[in-house]
Amino acid sequence: METLGIYVHIPFCKKKCDYCDFYSVCDLSDRLMDSYLDALIEQIKDYFALYKPTVDTIYIGGGTPSVFGGKRVEKLLKELKSHVQLTNNPEITVEVNPESVDQKLCKRLRSAGVNRVSMGVQSADDGQLKALGRLHDYAGAENAYNLLRKYFDNISLDLIYALEGQSLESWMDSLGKIVSLSPDHISCYCLKVEEGTPLAARGCVQPSEDIQADMYLKAVDFLAQAGYKQYEISNFARNGRISRHNSKYWDLSEYLGLGCGAHSFYGGRRFSFIKDVNAFVSGVLGKQPVAEDVDEVAYISRPGEYVMLKLRTAEGIDPDEFERRFTMSFKTFEQRLEKYIEGGFAKRELGRYSLTPKGFLVSNAIIGDLVNSVCPSGI
């Protein structure tokens, strides 16, 4: 049986960052957070009342799970472990922000079985951090990292590029400072100014597309030289340190999302839960439906979806594997990929098709062309 990944969403933050459009709330009252924990535990009991799935990854994200408190995370994981069968070497990740990392949290997380931590740093420039609405400065991020390193040997750090006023030089300076910390995994995300965010409201002006492209391509080269292998558009890892949980999203493995706003691909369905923490709590505890956007058609039967996700990864697609999985020819995809190979946007190595870093820059256009031309209905 396929192993399952579990994602748990913690929607609490001390402050919402100016670029963030994810669902979160800034109510950190014990009453609400304790009620939310009760609802999560009830969801776990409901889902796993009749069987114990084999679970190899657990990811607690947000929001800011570290403000939820180590004690609550410990209780959550204890309940979860009692209802599932963990593999011998599960990956258990918790997201944290620098300002909410302390020794007490580290000890709690470690004792709860957490073995991977992902911390949002975003920039090594204090002015840029302030412009993003972050609560920490870079010195605070360094201190938090050094404390985490005493307890965890698998740490991922997040960075954002294409910030307002950011030059290529300042971006590479931030990246260099992050690499000097020697994390095991680095995620580099291009800033997207979402409607309804404070960044959009004040008319954030990003560097030109050409500068953004240079930032990305230079980051790929720099990280490769520093020993970080690119395995997905925005993700780089040292040997053995890829995010096993996030990799499930890109190969159509099943994962179950728990909590307010969490998404799932589970039991042949894609669905999410309502983005209202109070309604979620009252719904779960009152045994009322809290799922929405339910798609009963399994995406695993859709070759277009598979192509879209796998071309985000550095390993790309094996045509033989594709044909075994979908009992249809990959030839039409191959024919269209050839033109991208000629342009340096794609490559074929050891029988697999994948995008180059240059291709990753325009991946949405390439994938859209492939899927819409070969699978216009997303079959």
N, C-alpha and C positions, 0 to 999 in steps of 0.2 A: 504494500500500500504506500502511496506517495506520502512523504512527510509534510506536515502542515506548518506554516509560519503564522504567528499571531502578532498582530499589531494592537497596541492599546493607546488610545488618544487621551491625553491629559490637557484640557483646554484652558488651563490657568496660567496667567502671566502677571508679573509685577507691573508691567507697562507694555502696551502694544507698540511694536516698532513701526516707524513711519512708512516702511515699504511693505508691511505684512498684510495680506488679505485672507489668511487662514482664519478659521473660526477660533476665537479665544475670548476669555473674559478676564477682567482685572479684579474680580471679587475674590479675595484670598481668605475669606472668613472660614473658621474651622467648621461651622455649621454646614456650609455649602460643600466644602471639600470632603467632609466626612460622609455626607449624603451621597456625593458622587461616588466615593469608594464603595458604599453599600450597593449602589446601582451596578457598578462594575462587577462586584462579587456575585450579584444576582444574575447578571448576564452569563457569567462563567458557569454557574450552576445550571442555568437553563440550557445552554448549548451542549454541555457535557454530562448531562444527567444519565444518558443511556449508553454512552461509549467513551473510551479514552483514546483520543487520537494520538498518533506519534508526532511529537513536535520537535523541530530542530532549531527554530529561531523564534525569539521573542523580542519585539522592539517596542519600547515605551517612548512615544514621541509627543509632540505638542504643537502650540503651547510651550510651556516650560515645565517639564516633569520635575525638575529639581526644586521648584517652589511648592510642589505637592508634598514634599517632605519625605525623608528616607524611611520613616516609620510606616507611612502609608504605602510606599512602594514595596517595602518588605512584606507587609500584610497582603498586598495584591499578588505578589509573586508566590507567596506561600499558598494562597488559595488556588492560584492557577496550577501550580505544580501538583497539587493534590487531585486535580481533575484531568490531567493529561499525562502521557507517557513521554518523558524527555529522552532524547537520544543521549549517547554517552558523552558527546561533546557539543552541547547546544551553544548557540551564540545568543547571549542575552544582553541587549543594548538599552541604555537609557540616555536620553538627550539632556544636556544641562546648559545653562548659561553661566558665564564667569562669576557674576555677582551673587549667585546663589550656591556656590560651591564652598563648602567648609569641611573640616575634618570629620565632624559628626555625620554629615551626609555621606562622605566617602566610606566610612566604616559601615554604615547601615547598608549601603548599596553592595559593598563587597560581601558582607555577611548574608545578604539575600541571594547571592549567586550571580550578581551582575558581573560580566567579564569583558564588557566593551562599553565605552563611553563616547558619545559624540557631542562636541562642544561648539557652539556658534561663536566664532571670533569675529568674522566678517571683514575686518580690516586691521592693519597694524598702525593706522594713522588716526590719532585721537580726534582730529577735526572731522574726518570722514565718519567716525563712529558717532560723534555728536550729531552730525547731519542726518544720520540714519535713525536717530532716536534711541540708540543703544544706551544701556545704563552703566556700562563698564568702559574703562580706558584700556589701552593695550597692556600697561603694566599690571592691571588687574587680571587680564586674560593670561598673562605669563605666570603670575602667581597661582592662579587656579589650575593651570596646566601642570605646573611643578608639583602641586599638592596631589592632583589626580594621578600623576605618574608614580607616586609612592604606593598606590593601591591597585592600579590597573596597568596591564602590559599591552592593552589594545585600545588606542585612543584615536579618534577621528576629529579633525578640525575643519570647520566650514569657513569659506571665504566668499565674498561677493566682489565682482569686478564690473567695470563700466559705470562707476559711481559718478555723480555730478562733480565736475571739477577734477576728476582723477586723470592723471596723465599716465602714459605707458610706464614711465620711470617710477612713479609712486606705486603703481600696481605691482611692478616687479620687486620693489622694495618690500612691500607687504608680504609678497609670496616668499621672498628670501628669508624674512624674519620668521615666518611660519615654518619653513623647512629647517631652519637652524634649531628649532625646538625638537625636531626629529619625531613627529607623530607617525603613526603607522598607516594612516589613511588621510587623504585630503580631498575635500569636495570644493570645486570652484564653480560658482553659479554666476551667470550673467544677470545683472539687475534687470528686472522687468517691472516697469512702473504700471501698477494695476489701478484701474479706475476705482475711485472711492477711498483711496489711501491718502494720507497727508502729503506724500511725495507728489502725487498727481495733482492735488489741490493747489500746491504752490508752484506748479509748472516746472518740475524737475527737468533739467536739460542734460542729457547724457553725452559722452564723447561720440564722435562720428562713428558710423558703421565700420569704416576702414580702421580706425583706432581700436574699436572693440575686437575686430578680427585679429589685429596684431597682438592684442592682449591675450587672446585665447591661444593663438598659435605659439607665441613665445612661452606661455605657461606650460603648454604640452611639452615643448622641447626642454625647458628648464627642469620640469619635474622628472622627465625621463632620465636626464643626466644625474639627477639626485637620487635615482633608484626607485621612483614611483611609476609603476606601470599603469597606463590608462586602460581601464576595462569597460568604461561607459563614457558617454559624452562629457559628463561633468565630474567623473570620479576616478581617483588615482590611488593606488595602494602598493605597499611593499609586498614582497612574496608572502602568500598565505593570509593576507589581511584584507581581501576584498570583503565588502559587506554581503554576507551570505543571505541576510534577510532581504535587502533591497534587490538582490539578484533574482529573487523569486518574481518580482514584478515584471522583469524583462524576459522571462522564459515561460510565462503562463503557468507557473506553479500556483497551487492554491494557498491562499492566506485568508485569515479571518480577522477582521477589524472589530475591536470592542470599544465602546465609548461614543460619546457625542461627536458627530461629524465623521466618524471612522468609515472607511470604505473596505469592501471585501470582494474577493473572488472565491466563492466557497459553495460547495454542493451544486455546481453547475449554474450558479447565478452570480451576477454582479449586483451589489446593493450598497447602500450607505445608511447611516443613522442621522436623525434630525440634528440640525445645528442650533440647538437651544438647550443649554445645560439644565435649566429648571424643568423644561418639558420632558427632556430625556430621563431625568431622575424620577419624576412623577410617573412617567409612562412605564419605565422598567419595573419600578417597585409596585406599581398598580396593575401590572400584567396587561398593559395596553401596547398595541403595536407602535414601534418607534422606527421601523425601517422605511426607507423611501427610495425612489429611483431604482426599483427592482427590475432587472433584466433577466428574464427566465431562460434566454437562449445562451448556452455556454459559449463563451468567446473562444474557447479552445477549438471549436469547430470552424473558426474563421481564419483562413490562411492570411488574409489581409492584415488582421490584428497581430498575428505572429510575426509577419514581415516588419510591421511598424515597430514592434517592441525589440526584436532581435537586431535590427539595424541601428539601434541606439547603443549597442554593445560593441566592444572592440573585436570580440570573437566572431560576430556576424552570423551568417546562415550557412549551414551545410545543406546543399540541395538534396542529398540522399535522405537526410533526416527529415527534411520538409516533406518529401514525397511519401515517406513511410507514415508520417503523422497525418497527412491530409489526403492520401491516395489521389493526388493530382500532380501533374507535371510542373516542374519549376522552370521549364524552358522559356516561357513567356517573360518571366521575371529576369531570367538570365539575359535575354535579348535586350531588354531595356537597360539593364545594368551595364552592358558593354559600353554604351555611350558615356556613362559616368566614369568608367575605367579610363577611357580615352582622354577625358578631361581632367584626370587626376583626382576625381572626387570619390572614387571607389577603387577597390582592388580585389584580386582573387589570389589567395595564397593557400596552399595545401588543400585545395578544393573548396574552400569557404569564401563566400562573398562578404565583404565588410566595407564600411566607409572609412576614408582617410580623415585625418584631422581637418583638412580642407573641406571634405564632404560633411563632417559633423557641423561645420559652421552653417551650412544650408540644408541640414538634414530634413527639416520639415518639408521643404520644397521637393527634395528627392523622394522621400517616402510618400508624400502625397501623389506625386506623379506615378510611382510604381503601383500603389494600392488602387488609385482611382482608374488607372488604365487597365489593370489586370482583374481587379475585384471591385468594380464600381459600386456594387451593392453591399460590400463588406461581408461576403458569404463566409 
